[in-house]
Amino acid sequence: MDIIRTITKGIDHNRWTVIASVVAVVVAASILSMPGCQSETVGLDGTQVTATQLNQQAIDAQKDLQLRADALAADIEAAKEKLGAAYDDIAKQDATKAAILDFATTFGGGLLTGSVGVADAVPAAVSLGALLFAGGTLADNKRKDIVIKEAKGTVA
């Protein structure tokens, strides 16, 4: 019992030193345990996350947005190609109509005035036949394209 009495006397004699030492140990333990306690905030998905988790969410979001942007760019290019083909088709149809109208007005005007004879009528008839053939081929190709697209299931 003398050892316990000696310890209690020493603590009683140096009470503020002992109290300061105990407080210092508690504060040191608290400070050393702080790195394990990380700051948190609301992440992109609405959950509480640390800075490291938030950085990972930002990287994932950037990748996802880049994939979406690439997909949209591909859709835009496909739409541009489709529009270009549609405008080309309209231009071909307009050119065919203009050629037929030009032929009809020239040949019809010549027939009415009598300036077009049989020798002029044969090449004109061949030209008219070629124009009609070209127009028929365009219409047939358009119909075939629609049938192929329907078979593939790509017609909207």
C-alpha positions as CSV (number, residue, x, y, z in Angstrom):
1,M,0.0,0.0,0.0
2,D,2.9,2.3,0.4
3,I,3.3,2.5,-3.4
4,I,-0.3,3.6,-3.9
5,R,0.1,6.1,-1.1
6,T,3.3,7.4,-2.6
7,I,1.6,7.8,-6.1
8,T,-1.4,9.6,-4.7
9,K,0.8,11.9,-2.6
10,G,2.9,12.7,-5.8
11,I,-0.3,13.3,-7.8
12,D,-1.7,15.5,-5.0
13,H,1.6,17.5,-4.7
14,N,1.8,18.0,-8.5
15,R,-1.9,18.1,-9.3
16,W,-1.8,20.8,-12.0
17,T,1.0,19.1,-13.8
18,V,-0.9,15.8,-13.8
19,I,-4.1,17.5,-14.9
20,A,-2.2,19.4,-17.7
21,S,-0.5,16.1,-18.7
22,V,-3.9,14.3,-18.9
23,V,-5.4,17.2,-20.9
24,A,-2.4,17.2,-23.2
25,V,-2.8,13.4,-23.9
26,V,-6.5,13.8,-24.6
27,V,-5.9,16.8,-26.9
28,A,-3.0,15.0,-28.7
29,A,-5.2,11.9,-29.2
30,S,-8.0,14.1,-30.6
31,I,-5.6,15.9,-33.0
32,L,-4.1,12.6,-34.2
33,S,-7.5,11.2,-34.9
34,M,-8.7,14.2,-36.9
35,P,-7.2,13.1,-40.3
36,G,-9.6,10.2,-40.2
37,C,-12.5,12.7,-39.9
38,Q,-12.8,14.1,-43.4
39,S,-15.0,17.0,-44.5
40,E,-18.1,16.1,-46.5
41,T,-20.4,17.8,-48.9
42,V,-23.3,17.0,-51.1
43,G,-22.1,15.3,-54.2
44,L,-23.5,15.3,-57.8
45,D,-25.7,12.4,-57.0
46,G,-27.1,14.1,-53.8
47,T,-25.3,11.9,-51.3
48,Q,-22.7,13.0,-48.7
49,V,-19.2,12.6,-50.2
50,T,-15.6,13.4,-49.3
51,A,-13.3,15.5,-51.5
52,T,-11.8,12.3,-53.1
53,Q,-15.3,10.9,-53.9
54,L,-16.4,14.3,-55.2
55,N,-13.4,14.3,-57.6
56,Q,-14.3,10.9,-58.8
57,Q,-17.9,11.9,-59.4
58,A,-16.6,14.9,-61.4
59,I,-14.4,12.7,-63.6
60,D,-17.3,10.3,-64.2
61,A,-19.6,13.1,-65.0
62,Q,-17.1,14.6,-67.5
63,K,-16.7,11.2,-69.2
64,D,-20.5,10.7,-69.4
65,L,-21.0,14.2,-70.8
66,Q,-18.2,13.6,-73.4
67,L,-19.9,10.4,-74.5
68,R,-23.2,12.2,-74.8
69,A,-21.5,15.0,-76.8
70,D,-19.9,12.5,-79.1
71,A,-23.2,10.8,-79.7
72,L,-24.9,14.1,-80.4
73,A,-22.1,15.0,-82.8
74,A,-22.7,11.8,-84.7
75,D,-26.4,12.4,-84.8
76,I,-25.8,15.9,-86.2
77,E,-23.5,14.6,-88.9
78,A,-26.0,11.9,-89.8
79,A,-28.8,14.6,-90.1
80,K,-26.5,16.8,-92.2
81,E,-25.8,13.9,-94.6
82,K,-29.5,13.1,-94.8
83,L,-30.4,16.7,-95.5
84,G,-27.6,17.0,-98.1
85,A,-29.0,13.9,-99.9
86,A,-32.5,15.3,-99.7
87,Y,-31.4,18.7,-101.1
88,D,-29.5,16.9,-103.9
89,D,-32.6,14.9,-104.7
90,I,-34.7,18.0,-104.9
91,A,-32.1,19.7,-107.1
92,K,-32.1,16.7,-109.5
93,Q,-35.9,16.8,-109.7
94,D,-35.9,20.5,-110.3
95,A,-33.3,20.2,-113.1
96,T,-35.3,17.4,-114.8
97,K,-38.4,19.6,-114.6
98,A,-36.5,22.6,-116.0
99,A,-35.1,20.5,-118.9
100,I,-38.5,19.1,-119.8
101,L,-40.1,22.6,-119.6
102,D,-37.3,24.0,-121.7
103,F,-37.7,21.3,-124.3
104,A,-41.4,21.6,-124.4
105,T,-41.3,25.4,-124.8
106,T,-38.6,25.2,-127.5
107,F,-40.1,22.3,-129.4
108,G,-43.7,23.5,-128.9
109,G,-42.9,27.0,-130.0
110,G,-41.1,25.6,-133.1
111,L,-44.1,23.5,-134.0
112,L,-46.5,26.4,-133.6
113,T,-44.3,28.7,-135.8
114,G,-43.5,26.0,-138.3
115,S,-39.7,26.4,-137.8
116,V,-39.4,22.7,-136.6
117,G,-39.5,20.1,-139.3
118,V,-39.3,16.3,-139.3
119,A,-35.5,16.4,-139.2
120,D,-35.7,18.5,-136.1
121,A,-38.5,16.4,-134.5
122,V,-36.5,13.1,-134.4
123,P,-33.6,14.4,-132.2
124,A,-36.1,16.3,-130.1
125,A,-38.2,13.1,-129.7
126,V,-35.0,11.2,-128.7
127,S,-34.1,13.9,-126.2
128,L,-37.7,13.8,-124.8
129,G,-37.5,10.1,-124.5
130,A,-34.1,10.3,-122.7
131,L,-35.5,12.9,-120.3
132,L,-38.6,10.8,-119.6
133,F,-36.4,7.7,-119.1
134,A,-34.2,9.6,-116.7
135,G,-37.3,10.9,-114.8
136,G,-38.7,7.3,-114.6
137,T,-35.3,6.0,-113.4
138,L,-35.2,8.6,-110.7
139,A,-38.8,7.8,-109.6
140,D,-38.1,4.0,-109.7
141,N,-34.8,4.5,-107.6
142,K,-36.7,6.5,-105.1
143,R,-39.4,3.8,-104.8
144,K,-36.7,1.1,-104.4
145,D,-34.9,3.1,-101.7
146,I,-38.2,3.3,-99.8
147,V,-38.7,-0.5,-100.1
148,I,-35.2,-1.2,-98.9
149,K,-35.5,1.2,-96.0
150,E,-38.8,-0.4,-95.0
151,A,-37.2,-3.9,-95.2
152,K,-34.4,-2.7,-92.9
153,G,-36.9,-0.9,-90.6
154,T,-35.3,2.5,-90.9
155,V,-38.3,4.4,-92.3
156,A,-39.6,6.9,-89.8
